[in-house]
Amino acid sequence: MAQLIKIGQCVSRYQIHLMRYAHRFILLKKRRQEQWMHRENREQPSGSARKHEKDLFEGWIYDMQTEWATRTAVEQSRFPEAWASQSWVKRLLTEVNDLSFFMFRPVLKAGEATIQLDSLLLTADAVWCLTALEGERGSVFQGISRRKWREIRSDDVRELLNPLIALKRTRRIVSGYLGKFGLSVPVLAAVYVPNGFIEFVQEESGLSLVDLRNESAWLHLISRHSMMMKRDQIAATEALLSGCVTVASDRWRD
């Protein structure tokens, strides 16, 4: 399960010490997984009970992650309003390995300005800039112009701004920002449609269009080389965390 290290402008324990909490996450997950498997072997549950236990296990990990990504020992932050509707995040985190880091729509400081980015997934081999489109199951997203896309649903059609505009901007900003630190990590981009399909949009160099047809292959691609965290991956993650805007309040304030 990829590690959730930043949610919007929320305070994060990973900003205090990235590797300490990265290793702690892996250790706690492994320990809880061993306890879960030991109980499963002892009780030999049915298929439905086993699935229920697996869901509880993944839910515990996800809850721990959101706790770490929104509060420290002395500060806490409110979830951004958009967070509640982002069911795709848990799905993505569950499918990617523990050695990757995920930042949900961080806000980056750039001189006197602040810039809202799309989400970032930092693997051992690349930084992925991600934008997710969640429609109804089986809906089709089509490119209709340079400015507009549309979603074809079962009972209607809605237009939306072309997500590639913001996604390419995020990719350009992240590449330039990391370059200031002397980091040459590949920065790639993906439009992710976990419940539907993408049509009439041309893939470009460094851009992936991920939908129900190729999601499994894409997830395998981004995880297959990650046997260990790499120095540039850690440096890029620390650089981005150091440049993120954080809004928090005193956790113990009366």
Secondary structure, DSSP 4 states (H G I P E B T S, - for coil): --EEEEETT---GGGT-HHHHHHHHHHHHHHHHHHHHHHHHHH---HHHHHHHHHHHHHHHHHHHHHHTTB-SSEE-PPPGGGGG-HHHHHHHHHS-TT-EEEES-EEEETTEEEE--EEEE-SS-EEEEEE---STT-EEEE-SSSEEEEE-SS-EEEEE-HHHHHHHHHHHHHHHHHHTT----EEEEEE-TTSEEES----TTEEEE-TTTHHHHHHHHHTT-SS--HHHHHHHHHHHHHB----EETT--
